[in-house]
Amino acid sequence: MGITTSLILIAAGAIMRFAVTAQADGFSVHTVGVILMIIGIVGALLSIAFWASWGGFGRRTVVETRRPAREETIIR
């Protein structure tokens, strides 16, 4: 689940929880809204954690080797 899906779930859950006033027998729209918001928040946190551990595109390991300083001869 990506960030976009998580945000859509959070938005849909918030709408169902706070904006819908319809009621049905044996089915709570508000409870479904809260469940969707929780799933969206957990999905967003997991997605952020996986993206942070992955590192993104273009990350390369650069190995730098240093040459020993060459000795200069002093001419007198």
PDB file with one MODEL, atoms N, CA, C and O in Angstrom:
MODEL        1
ATOM      1  N   MET A   1       0.860  -1.165   0.000  1.00  0.00           N
ATOM      2  CA  MET A   1       0.000   0.000   0.000  1.00  0.00           C
ATOM      3  C   MET A   1       0.904   1.225   0.000  1.00  0.00           C
ATOM      4  O   MET A   1       1.820   1.334   0.815  1.00  0.00           O
ATOM      5  N   GLY A   2       0.643   2.128  -0.906  1.00  0.00           N
ATOM      6  CA  GLY A   2       1.470   3.321  -0.992  1.00  0.00           C
ATOM      7  C   GLY A   2       0.893   4.487  -0.212  1.00  0.00           C
ATOM      8  O   GLY A   2      -0.164   4.389   0.412  1.00  0.00           O
ATOM      9  N   ILE A   3       1.610   5.581  -0.266  1.00  0.00           N
ATOM     10  CA  ILE A   3       1.165   6.799   0.424  1.00  0.00           C
ATOM     11  C   ILE A   3      -0.165   7.288  -0.150  1.00  0.00           C
ATOM     12  O   ILE A   3      -1.048   7.716   0.593  1.00  0.00           O
ATOM     13  N   THR A   4      -0.298   7.223  -1.464  1.00  0.00           N
ATOM     14  CA  THR A   4      -1.531   7.712  -2.096  1.00  0.00           C
ATOM     15  C   THR A   4      -2.740   6.911  -1.628  1.00  0.00           C
ATOM     16  O   THR A   4      -3.774   7.483  -1.282  1.00  0.00           O
ATOM     17  N   THR A   5      -2.609   5.596  -1.618  1.00  0.00           N
ATOM     18  CA  THR A   5      -3.711   4.751  -1.159  1.00  0.00           C
ATOM     19  C   THR A   5      -4.034   5.022   0.309  1.00  0.00           C
ATOM     20  O   THR A   5      -5.200   5.065   0.702  1.00  0.00           O
ATOM     21  N   SER A   6      -2.998   5.201   1.100  1.00  0.00           N
ATOM     22  CA  SER A   6      -3.211   5.493   2.520  1.00  0.00           C
ATOM     23  C   SER A   6      -3.954   6.804   2.717  1.00  0.00           C
ATOM     24  O   SER A   6      -4.872   6.885   3.533  1.00  0.00           O
ATOM     25  N   LEU A   7      -3.564   7.827   1.976  1.00  0.00           N
ATOM     26  CA  LEU A   7      -4.251   9.119   2.094  1.00  0.00           C
ATOM     27  C   LEU A   7      -5.703   9.027   1.640  1.00  0.00           C
ATOM     28  O   LEU A   7      -6.579   9.664   2.226  1.00  0.00           O
ATOM     29  N   ILE A   8      -5.960   8.243   0.605  1.00  0.00           N
ATOM     30  CA  ILE A   8      -7.343   8.069   0.137  1.00  0.00           C
ATOM     31  C   ILE A   8      -8.171   7.352   1.204  1.00  0.00           C
ATOM     32  O   ILE A   8      -9.319   7.721   1.449  1.00  0.00           O
ATOM     33  N   LEU A   9      -7.587   6.323   1.843  1.00  0.00           N
ATOM     34  CA  LEU A   9      -8.304   5.621   2.907  1.00  0.00           C
ATOM     35  C   LEU A   9      -8.576   6.533   4.098  1.00  0.00           C
ATOM     36  O   LEU A   9      -9.658   6.494   4.684  1.00  0.00           O
ATOM     37  N   ILE A  10      -7.593   7.350   4.451  1.00  0.00           N
ATOM     38  CA  ILE A  10      -7.785   8.277   5.569  1.00  0.00           C
ATOM     39  C   ILE A  10      -8.882   9.282   5.244  1.00  0.00           C
ATOM     40  O   ILE A  10      -9.731   9.573   6.086  1.00  0.00           O
ATOM     41  N   ALA A  11      -8.864   9.812   4.026  1.00  0.00           N
ATOM     42  CA  ALA A  11      -9.882  10.792   3.633  1.00  0.00           C
ATOM     43  C   ALA A  11     -11.272  10.162   3.585  1.00  0.00           C
ATOM     44  O   ALA A  11     -12.239  10.753   4.066  1.00  0.00           O
ATOM     45  N   ALA A  12     -11.374   8.970   3.010  1.00  0.00           N
ATOM     46  CA  ALA A  12     -12.679   8.302   2.941  1.00  0.00           C
ATOM     47  C   ALA A  12     -13.189   7.970   4.348  1.00  0.00           C
ATOM     48  O   ALA A  12     -14.377   8.116   4.634  1.00  0.00           O
ATOM     49  N   GLY A  13     -12.286   7.526   5.219  1.00  0.00           N
ATOM     50  CA  GLY A  13     -12.692   7.219   6.597  1.00  0.00           C
ATOM     51  C   GLY A  13     -13.140   8.452   7.348  1.00  0.00           C
ATOM     52  O   GLY A  13     -14.111   8.407   8.104  1.00  0.00           O
ATOM     53  N   ALA A  14     -12.436   9.560   7.144  1.00  0.00           N
ATOM     54  CA  ALA A  14     -12.820  10.804   7.814  1.00  0.00           C
ATOM     55  C   ALA A  14     -14.178  11.298   7.325  1.00  0.00           C
ATOM     56  O   ALA A  14     -14.990  11.792   8.107  1.00  0.00           O
ATOM     57  N   ILE A  15     -14.412  11.161   6.033  1.00  0.00           N
ATOM     58  CA  ILE A  15     -15.726  11.568   5.492  1.00  0.00           C
ATOM     59  C   ILE A  15     -16.821  10.695   6.088  1.00  0.00           C
ATOM     60  O   ILE A  15     -17.867  11.196   6.503  1.00  0.00           O
ATOM     61  N   MET A  16     -16.576   9.374   6.131  1.00  0.00           N
ATOM     62  CA  MET A  16     -17.594   8.485   6.680  1.00  0.00           C
ATOM     63  C   MET A  16     -17.809   8.726   8.178  1.00  0.00           C
ATOM     64  O   MET A  16     -18.926   8.586   8.677  1.00  0.00           O
ATOM     65  N   ARG A  17     -16.756   9.083   8.883  1.00  0.00           N
ATOM     66  CA  ARG A  17     -16.872   9.277  10.331  1.00  0.00           C
ATOM     67  C   ARG A  17     -17.511  10.604  10.697  1.00  0.00           C
ATOM     68  O   ARG A  17     -18.370  10.657  11.577  1.00  0.00           O
ATOM     69  N   PHE A  18     -17.100  11.680  10.027  1.00  0.00           N
ATOM     70  CA  PHE A  18     -17.506  13.015  10.463  1.00  0.00           C
ATOM     71  C   PHE A  18     -18.589  13.677   9.603  1.00  0.00           C
ATOM     72  O   PHE A  18     -19.290  14.568  10.084  1.00  0.00           O
ATOM     73  N   ALA A  19     -18.736  13.260   8.348  1.00  0.00           N
ATOM     74  CA  ALA A  19     -19.657  13.988   7.464  1.00  0.00           C
ATOM     75  C   ALA A  19     -20.941  13.234   7.141  1.00  0.00           C
ATOM     76  O   ALA A  19     -21.939  13.858   6.782  1.00  0.00           O
ATOM     77  N   VAL A  20     -20.939  11.939   7.258  1.00  0.00           N
ATOM     78  CA  VAL A  20     -22.127  11.157   6.905  1.00  0.00           C
ATOM     79  C   VAL A  20     -23.051  11.084   8.111  1.00  0.00           C
ATOM     80  O   VAL A  20     -22.634  10.763   9.223  1.00  0.00           O
ATOM     81  N   THR A  21     -24.326  11.394   7.854  1.00  0.00           N
ATOM     82  CA  THR A  21     -25.316  11.350   8.934  1.00  0.00           C
ATOM     83  C   THR A  21     -26.315  10.217   8.758  1.00  0.00           C
ATOM     84  O   THR A  21     -27.222  10.062   9.575  1.00  0.00           O
ATOM     85  N   ALA A  22     -26.162   9.428   7.707  1.00  0.00           N
ATOM     86  CA  ALA A  22     -27.096   8.328   7.461  1.00  0.00           C
ATOM     87  C   ALA A  22     -26.861   7.205   8.470  1.00  0.00           C
ATOM     88  O   ALA A  22     -25.743   6.997   8.941  1.00  0.00           O
ATOM     89  N   GLN A  23     -27.923   6.498   8.786  1.00  0.00           N
ATOM     90  CA  GLN A  23     -27.832   5.382   9.714  1.00  0.00           C
ATOM     91  C   GLN A  23     -28.491   4.177   9.083  1.00  0.00           C
ATOM     92  O   GLN A  23     -29.442   4.300   8.311  1.00  0.00           O
ATOM     93  N   ALA A  24     -27.967   2.999   9.426  1.00  0.00           N
ATOM     94  CA  ALA A  24     -28.536   1.754   8.920  1.00  0.00           C
ATOM     95  C   ALA A  24     -28.634   0.762  10.079  1.00  0.00           C
ATOM     96  O   ALA A  24     -27.890   0.852  11.056  1.00  0.00           O
ATOM     97  N   ASP A  25     -29.558  -0.177   9.952  1.00  0.00           N
ATOM     98  CA  ASP A  25     -29.712  -1.200  10.988  1.00  0.00           C
ATOM     99  C   ASP A  25     -28.606  -2.241  10.840  1.00  0.00           C
ATOM    100  O   ASP A  25     -28.426  -2.815   9.766  1.00  0.00           O
ATOM    101  N   GLY A  26     -27.866  -2.480  11.923  1.00  0.00           N
ATOM    102  CA  GLY A  26     -26.832  -3.506  11.921  1.00  0.00           C
ATOM    103  C   GLY A  26     -25.546  -3.107  11.221  1.00  0.00           C
ATOM    104  O   GLY A  26     -24.671  -3.948  11.016  1.00  0.00           O
ATOM    105  N   PHE A  27     -25.415  -1.852  10.852  1.00  0.00           N
ATOM    106  CA  PHE A  27     -24.222  -1.388  10.135  1.00  0.00           C
ATOM    107  C   PHE A  27     -23.904   0.029  10.579  1.00  0.00           C
ATOM    108  O   PHE A  27     -24.726   0.930  10.413  1.00  0.00           O
ATOM    109  N   SER A  28     -22.744   0.233  11.131  1.00  0.00           N
ATOM    110  CA  SER A  28     -22.373   1.553  11.619  1.00  0.00           C
ATOM    111  C   SER A  28     -21.395   2.207  10.646  1.00  0.00           C
ATOM    112  O   SER A  28     -20.256   1.764  10.497  1.00  0.00           O
ATOM    113  N   VAL A  29     -21.850   3.246  10.000  1.00  0.00           N
ATOM    114  CA  VAL A  29     -21.013   3.977   9.046  1.00  0.00           C
ATOM    115  C   VAL A  29     -19.849   4.635   9.780  1.00  0.00           C
ATOM    116  O   VAL A  29     -18.740   4.696   9.248  1.00  0.00           O
ATOM    117  N   HIS A  30     -20.083   5.118  10.971  1.00  0.00           N
ATOM    118  CA  HIS A  30     -19.030   5.774  11.740  1.00  0.00           C
ATOM    119  C   HIS A  30     -17.920   4.804  12.136  1.00  0.00           C
ATOM    120  O   HIS A  30     -16.743   5.161  12.108  1.00  0.00           O
ATOM    121  N   THR A  31     -18.290   3.585  12.502  1.00  0.00           N
ATOM    122  CA  THR A  31     -17.285   2.583  12.862  1.00  0.00           C
ATOM    123  C   THR A  31     -16.436   2.205  11.655  1.00  0.00           C
ATOM    124  O   THR A  31     -15.220   2.060  11.778  1.00  0.00           O
ATOM    125  N   VAL A  32     -17.052   2.046  10.506  1.00  0.00           N
ATOM    126  CA  VAL A  32     -16.312   1.744   9.276  1.00  0.00           C
ATOM    127  C   VAL A  32     -15.365   2.896   8.941  1.00  0.00           C
ATOM    128  O   VAL A  32     -14.251   2.665   8.472  1.00  0.00           O
ATOM    129  N   GLY A  33     -15.797   4.115   9.176  1.00  0.00           N
ATOM    130  CA  GLY A  33     -14.933   5.273   8.933  1.00  0.00           C
ATOM    131  C   GLY A  33     -13.704   5.276   9.826  1.00  0.00           C
ATOM    132  O   GLY A  33     -12.598   5.573   9.375  1.00  0.00           O
ATOM    133  N   VAL A  34     -13.903   4.946  11.092  1.00  0.00           N
ATOM    134  CA  VAL A  34     -12.772   4.880  12.017  1.00  0.00           C
ATOM    135  C   VAL A  34     -11.818   3.760  11.612  1.00  0.00           C
ATOM    136  O   VAL A  34     -10.601   3.942  11.656  1.00  0.00           O
ATOM    137  N   ILE A  35     -12.349   2.612  11.220  1.00  0.00           N
ATOM    138  CA  ILE A  35     -11.511   1.493  10.785  1.00  0.00           C
ATOM    139  C   ILE A  35     -10.699   1.876   9.552  1.00  0.00           C
ATOM    140  O   ILE A  35      -9.510   1.565   9.475  1.00  0.00           O
ATOM    141  N   LEU A  36     -11.322   2.543   8.592  1.00  0.00           N
ATOM    142  CA  LEU A  36     -10.598   2.977   7.395  1.00  0.00           C
ATOM    143  C   LEU A  36      -9.492   3.980   7.730  1.00  0.00           C
ATOM    144  O   LEU A  36      -8.408   3.922   7.150  1.00  0.00           O
ATOM    145  N   MET A  37      -9.757   4.891   8.655  1.00  0.00           N
ATOM    146  CA  MET A  37      -8.720   5.842   9.048  1.00  0.00           C
ATOM    147  C   MET A  37      -7.546   5.140   9.718  1.00  0.00           C
ATOM    148  O   MET A  37      -6.393   5.487   9.463  1.00  0.00           O
ATOM    149  N   ILE A  38      -7.820   4.166  10.565  1.00  0.00           N
ATOM    150  CA  ILE A  38      -6.754   3.434  11.242  1.00  0.00           C
ATOM    151  C   ILE A  38      -5.916   2.647  10.231  1.00  0.00           C
ATOM    152  O   ILE A  38      -4.687   2.659  10.300  1.00  0.00           O
ATOM    153  N   ILE A  39      -6.576   1.967   9.297  1.00  0.00           N
ATOM    154  CA  ILE A  39      -5.852   1.221   8.268  1.00  0.00           C
ATOM    155  C   ILE A  39      -5.008   2.166   7.419  1.00  0.00           C
ATOM    156  O   ILE A  39      -3.871   1.841   7.075  1.00  0.00           O
ATOM    157  N   GLY A  40      -5.549   3.326   7.078  1.00  0.00           N
ATOM    158  CA  GLY A  40      -4.800   4.298   6.294  1.00  0.00           C
ATOM    159  C   GLY A  40      -3.577   4.832   7.030  1.00  0.00           C
ATOM    160  O   GLY A  40      -2.513   5.001   6.435  1.00  0.00           O
ATOM    161  N   ILE A  41      -3.729   5.096   8.315  1.00  0.00           N
ATOM    162  CA  ILE A  41      -2.601   5.612   9.105  1.00  0.00           C
ATOM    163  C   ILE A  41      -1.508   4.548   9.236  1.00  0.00           C
ATOM    164  O   ILE A  41      -0.326   4.852   9.079  1.00  0.00           O
ATOM    165  N   VAL A  42      -1.897   3.309   9.522  1.00  0.00           N
ATOM    166  CA  VAL A  42      -0.911   2.231   9.636  1.00  0.00           C
ATOM    167  C   VAL A  42      -0.204   2.021   8.295  1.00  0.00           C
ATOM    168  O   VAL A  42       1.013   1.842   8.250  1.00  0.00           O
ATOM    169  N   GLY A  43      -0.976   2.046   7.205  1.00  0.00           N
ATOM    170  CA  GLY A  43      -0.369   1.893   5.879  1.00  0.00           C
ATOM    171  C   GLY A  43       0.592   3.015   5.551  1.00  0.00           C
ATOM    172  O   GLY A  43       1.640   2.769   4.953  1.00  0.00           O
ATOM    173  N   ALA A  44       0.262   4.243   5.926  1.00  0.00           N
ATOM    174  CA  ALA A  44       1.153   5.379   5.664  1.00  0.00           C
ATOM    175  C   ALA A  44       2.442   5.251   6.478  1.00  0.00           C
ATOM    176  O   ALA A  44       3.529   5.511   5.963  1.00  0.00           O
ATOM    177  N   LEU A  45       2.323   4.855   7.732  1.00  0.00           N
ATOM    178  CA  LEU A  45       3.520   4.692   8.563  1.00  0.00           C
ATOM    179  C   LEU A  45       4.427   3.585   8.034  1.00  0.00           C
ATOM    180  O   LEU A  45       5.647   3.749   8.003  1.00  0.00           O
ATOM    181  N   LEU A  46       3.848   2.462   7.620  1.00  0.00           N
ATOM    182  CA  LEU A  46       4.643   1.383   7.045  1.00  0.00           C
ATOM    183  C   LEU A  46       5.300   1.805   5.740  1.00  0.00           C
ATOM    184  O   LEU A  46       6.459   1.478   5.485  1.00  0.00           O
ATOM    185  N   SER A  47       4.561   2.527   4.922  1.00  0.00           N
ATOM    186  CA  SER A  47       5.110   2.990   3.654  1.00  0.00           C
ATOM    187  C   SER A  47       6.279   3.945   3.872  1.00  0.00           C
ATOM    188  O   SER A  47       7.295   3.856   3.182  1.00  0.00           O
ATOM    189  N   ILE A  48       6.135   4.850   4.823  1.00  0.00           N
ATOM    190  CA  ILE A  48       7.224   5.786   5.135  1.00  0.00           C
ATOM    191  C   ILE A  48       8.433   5.033   5.676  1.00  0.00           C
ATOM    192  O   ILE A  48       9.571   5.357   5.336  1.00  0.00           O
ATOM    193  N   ALA A  49       8.191   4.028   6.516  1.00  0.00           N
ATOM    194  CA  ALA A  49       9.305   3.253   7.079  1.00  0.00           C
ATOM    195  C   ALA A  49      10.049   2.489   5.992  1.00  0.00           C
ATOM    196  O   ALA A  49      11.279   2.446   5.998  1.00  0.00           O
ATOM    197  N   PHE A  50       9.313   1.883   5.053  1.00  0.00           N
ATOM    198  CA  PHE A  50       9.982   1.151   3.981  1.00  0.00           C
ATOM    199  C   PHE A  50      10.719   2.080   3.035  1.00  0.00           C
ATOM    200  O   PHE A  50      11.802   1.733   2.566  1.00  0.00           O
ATOM    201  N   TRP A  51      10.171   3.245   2.739  1.00  0.00           N
ATOM    202  CA  TRP A  51      10.862   4.191   1.862  1.00  0.00           C
ATOM    203  C   TRP A  51      12.122   4.723   2.531  1.00  0.00           C
ATOM    204  O   TRP A  51      13.136   4.933   1.865  1.00  0.00           O
ATOM    205  N   ALA A  52      12.067   4.941   3.837  1.00  0.00           N
ATOM    206  CA  ALA A  52      13.242   5.448   4.543  1.00  0.00           C
ATOM    207  C   ALA A  52      14.353   4.405   4.572  1.00  0.00           C
ATOM    208  O   ALA A  52      15.530   4.758   4.506  1.00  0.00           O
ATOM    209  N   SER A  53      13.996   3.130   4.670  1.00  0.00           N
ATOM    210  CA  SER A  53      15.022   2.096   4.717  1.00  0.00           C
ATOM    211  C   SER A  53      15.566   1.777   3.340  1.00  0.00           C
ATOM    212  O   SER A  53      16.678   1.261   3.222  1.00  0.00           O
ATOM    213  N   TRP A  54      14.797   2.077   2.282  1.00  0.00           N
ATOM    214  CA  TRP A  54      15.226   1.730   0.933  1.00  0.00           C
ATOM    215  C   TRP A  54      16.306   2.662   0.429  1.00  0.00           C
ATOM    216  O   TRP A  54      17.299   2.192  -0.125  1.00  0.00           O
ATOM    217  N   GLY A  55      16.155   3.945   0.596  1.00  0.00           N
ATOM    218  CA  GLY A  55      17.191   4.894   0.223  1.00  0.00           C
ATOM    219  C   GLY A  55      16.924   5.664  -1.052  1.00  0.00           C
ATOM    220  O   GLY A  55      17.504   6.733  -1.245  1.00  0.00           O
ATOM    221  N   GLY A  56      16.075   5.167  -1.926  1.00  0.00           N
ATOM    222  CA  GLY A  56      15.744   5.918  -3.120  1.00  0.00           C
ATOM    223  C   GLY A  56      16.642   5.619  -4.301  1.00  0.00           C
ATOM    224  O   GLY A  56      17.536   4.776  -4.227  1.00  0.00           O
ATOM    225  N   PHE A  57      16.391   6.325  -5.391  1.00  0.00           N
ATOM    226  CA  PHE A  57      17.141   6.134  -6.624  1.00  0.00           C
ATOM    227  C   PHE A  57      18.466   6.873  -6.587  1.00  0.00           C
ATOM    228  O   PHE A  57      18.608   7.885  -5.900  1.00  0.00           O
ATOM    229  N   GLY A  58      19.415   6.367  -7.318  1.00  0.00           N
ATOM    230  CA  GLY A  58      20.667   7.074  -7.513  1.00  0.00           C
ATOM    231  C   GLY A  58      21.648   7.016  -6.364  1.00  0.00           C
ATOM    232  O   GLY A  58      22.683   7.682  -6.397  1.00  0.00           O
ATOM    233  N   ARG A  59      21.351   6.260  -5.385  1.00  0.00           N
ATOM    234  CA  ARG A  59      22.269   6.167  -4.255  1.00  0.00           C
ATOM    235  C   ARG A  59      23.356   5.158  -4.608  1.00  0.00           C
ATOM    236  O   ARG A  59      23.070   3.989  -4.868  1.00  0.00           O
ATOM    237  N   ARG A  60      24.558   5.602  -4.615  1.00  0.00           N
ATOM    238  CA  ARG A  60      25.662   4.739  -4.981  1.00  0.00           C
ATOM    239  C   ARG A  60      26.695   4.734  -3.878  1.00  0.00           C
ATOM    240  O   ARG A  60      26.829   5.688  -3.111  1.00  0.00           O
ATOM    241  N   THR A  61      27.405   3.652  -3.820  1.00  0.00           N
ATOM    242  CA  THR A  61      28.490   3.556  -2.858  1.00  0.00           C
ATOM    243  C   THR A  61      29.763   4.008  -3.550  1.00  0.00           C
ATOM    244  O   THR A  61      30.151   3.456  -4.579  1.00  0.00           O
ATOM    245  N   VAL A  62      30.394   4.989  -2.995  1.00  0.00           N
ATOM    246  CA  VAL A  62      31.623   5.512  -3.564  1.00  0.00           C
ATOM    247  C   VAL A  62      32.778   5.039  -2.690  1.00  0.00           C
ATOM    248  O   VAL A  62      32.817   5.273  -1.482  1.00  0.00           O
ATOM    249  N   VAL A  63      33.707   4.370  -3.343  1.00  0.00           N
ATOM    250  CA  VAL A  63      34.888   3.909  -2.628  1.00  0.00           C
ATOM    251  C   VAL A  63      36.032   4.824  -3.017  1.00  0.00           C
ATOM    252  O   VAL A  63      36.381   4.947  -4.191  1.00  0.00           O
ATOM    253  N   GLU A  64      36.598   5.452  -2.032  1.00  0.00           N
ATOM    254  CA  GLU A  64      37.688   6.384  -2.289  1.00  0.00           C
ATOM    255  C   GLU A  64      38.969   5.786  -1.749  1.00  0.00           C
ATOM    256  O   GLU A  64      39.067   5.431  -0.574  1.00  0.00           O
ATOM    257  N   THR A  65      39.940   5.681  -2.624  1.00  0.00           N
ATOM    258  CA  THR A  65      41.239   5.182  -2.184  1.00  0.00           C
ATOM    259  C   THR A  65      42.211   6.345  -2.193  1.00  0.00           C
ATOM    260  O   THR A  65      42.243   7.149  -3.125  1.00  0.00           O
ATOM    261  N   ARG A  66      42.976   6.413  -1.168  1.00  0.00           N
ATOM    262  CA  ARG A  66      43.958   7.486  -1.061  1.00  0.00           C
ATOM    263  C   ARG A  66      45.344   6.920  -1.335  1.00  0.00           C
ATOM    264  O   ARG A  66      45.738   5.876  -0.815  1.00  0.00           O
ATOM    265  N   ARG A  67      46.042   7.633  -2.150  1.00  0.00           N
ATOM    266  CA  ARG A  67      47.417   7.253  -2.422  1.00  0.00           C
ATOM    267  C   ARG A  67      48.314   7.864  -1.361  1.00  0.00           C
ATOM    268  O   ARG A  67      48.057   8.967  -0.878  1.00  0.00           O
ATOM    269  N   PRO A  68      49.349   7.156  -1.006  1.00  0.00           N
ATOM    270  CA  PRO A  68      50.266   7.761  -0.035  1.00  0.00           C
ATOM    271  C   PRO A  68      50.949   8.981  -0.653  1.00  0.00           C
ATOM    272  O   PRO A  68      51.277   9.008  -1.840  1.00  0.00           O
ATOM    273  N   ALA A  69      51.144   9.970   0.183  1.00  0.00           N
ATOM    274  CA  ALA A  69      51.786  11.189  -0.315  1.00  0.00           C
ATOM    275  C   ALA A  69      53.181  10.848  -0.808  1.00  0.00           C
ATOM    276  O   ALA A  69      53.935  10.151  -0.129  1.00  0.00           O
ATOM    277  N   ARG A  70      53.514  11.333  -1.970  1.00  0.00           N
ATOM    278  CA  ARG A  70      54.846  11.017  -2.496  1.00  0.00           C
ATOM    279  C   ARG A  70      55.875  11.904  -1.812  1.00  0.00           C
ATOM    280  O   ARG A  70      55.626  13.062  -1.477  1.00  0.00           O
ATOM    281  N   GLU A  71      56.977  11.335  -1.634  1.00  0.00           N
ATOM    282  CA  GLU A  71      58.039  12.076  -0.961  1.00  0.00           C
ATOM    283  C   GLU A  71      58.728  12.999  -1.946  1.00  0.00           C
ATOM    284  O   GLU A  71      59.083  12.613  -3.060  1.00  0.00           O
ATOM    285  N   GLU A  72      58.899  14.204  -1.506  1.00  0.00           N
ATOM    286  CA  GLU A  72      59.569  15.173  -2.365  1.00  0.00           C
ATOM    287  C   GLU A  72      61.045  15.190  -2.004  1.00  0.00           C
ATOM    288  O   GLU A  72      61.433  15.178  -0.836  1.00  0.00           O
ATOM    289  N   THR A  73      61.828  15.217  -3.032  1.00  0.00           N
ATOM    290  CA  THR A  73      63.268  15.282  -2.784  1.00  0.00           C
ATOM    291  C   THR A  73      63.671  16.746  -2.732  1.00  0.00           C
ATOM    292  O   THR A  73      63.261  17.564  -3.556  1.00  0.00           O
ATOM    293  N   ILE A  74      64.461  17.032  -1.768  1.00  0.00           N
ATOM    294  CA  ILE A  74      64.920  18.410  -1.605  1.00  0.00           C
ATOM    295  C   ILE A  74      66.278  18.538  -2.275  1.00  0.00           C
ATOM    296  O   ILE A  74      67.228  17.831  -1.938  1.00  0.00           O
ATOM    297  N   ILE A  75      66.345  19.427  -3.198  1.00  0.00           N
ATOM    298  CA  ILE A  75      67.597  19.652  -3.922  1.00  0.00           C
ATOM    299  C   ILE A  75      68.265  20.866  -3.303  1.00  0.00           C
ATOM    300  O   ILE A  75      67.651  21.924  -3.166  1.00  0.00           O
ATOM    301  N   ARG A  76      69.579  20.696  -2.917  1.00  0.00           N
ATOM    302  CA  ARG A  76      70.315  21.798  -2.301  1.00  0.00           C
ATOM    303  C   ARG A  76      71.482  22.166  -3.136  1.00  0.00           C
ATOM    304  O   ARG A  76      72.231  23.078  -2.784  1.00  0.00           O
TER     305      ARG A  76
ENDMDL
END
